[in-house]
Amino acid sequence: MAETLHTQRVFSGIKPSGGLTLGNYLGAIQRFVDMQNTDIETIYCVVDLHAITVWQDPSELRHATRELVAAYVASGLDTSKSIIFNQSQVPAHAELGWIFNCVARMGWMNRMTQFKEKAGKNAEAVSLGLYAYPSLMAADILAYKATHVPVGEDQKQHVELTRDIAAKFNHDFKVPDFFPITEPIIEGASTRVMGLRDGTKKMSKSGASDMDRINMTDSAELIVKKFKKAKSDAEPLPESVEGLKDRPEARNLVNIYASLSGRTSESVIEEYAGAQWGRFKPALADLAVSVLEPISTEMSRLMQDPAEIDKILAEGSAKANAIAQPVLEDVYDIVGFIRGQQWPR
Ligand code: TYM
């Protein structure tokens, strides 16, 4: 349905909270670049409003925001093809987010597994923003009437909530096709990159051990060391992908290899069937270095010129605002807010 009624448009975002991992790169950024190179309009956000749902030191937030822009650009996002901006600079996100707080139901929010994981036993002490976060995420997507959202597996439930919010808004206000029913795009071998020390847990920037993750800014030596020490198992690589079924660490390493080389896991297994870890791990480490080192070198170069990065964000924010503001104005009319004058934007 989304395809026929609404112009195709891609939106996605990443939080500038701490470093970026190989999970962010393979699950999101690499796929943002692939989608940029199609005919569909692409909008990629640095979601700073989301970052502050947990405490962020202001100067670290500024650094992480710029570093994420540097990662986007160094990985191949091109400002002449994609809109790159930071969320706080387009007021429609927060304004539509409030309206969606009034559309989403408590029961829906209570089912959000990521909130439960993040809040843990501490649910009474976390911010209200952390709880409301998925409805702001729906606003991010729907302020652009985005039809497609490339994300990793962990964001699937949030995109499903976005669909529920869009459907309820369209229904309650009797505007059947106003918001599209957005499709999550969760594809490829790296929709869920797992930790290097524990193949049953997602690789994350906040995980306890730095050896569990590859950071996009890690040096070549560190990347080699981390893959060398990565947990594997006692068996050689199997003859087919089915043989990886009950081997989470082995499966993860093969999937990482596949995504880094733009191949399928099947073709990687075909090449390495029967190989020992002593052969596969160094090949994987070399491959990772060959992909990540040029990106991290370019990121450091871009970070030398923060004014240039801020200019990218300012120009992107103006373009994003030009799309989101008219959508918000329509929403205000639909909801029944009186708009007496043109807003000074
Ligand atoms: P965030 O910042 O936690 O992660 C950014 C993106 O990286 C993906 N990702 C992974 N993919 C595979 N394996 C992993 N180990 C891994 N770790 C992270 C995430 O799935 C995500 O795609 N709520 C979102 C940000 C957001 C957003 C949006 C996304 C805010 N508004 C609107 C899409 C559309 C988040 O916290 O992602």
Residues whose N, C-alpha, C, O or C-beta is under 5 A from the ligand:
A	BS01	TYM	F11 S12 G13 I14 K15 G23 N24 G27 A28 V47 H50 M137 D140 I141 V149 P150 V151 G152 E153 D154 Q155 S190 T191 R192 V193 K202 M203
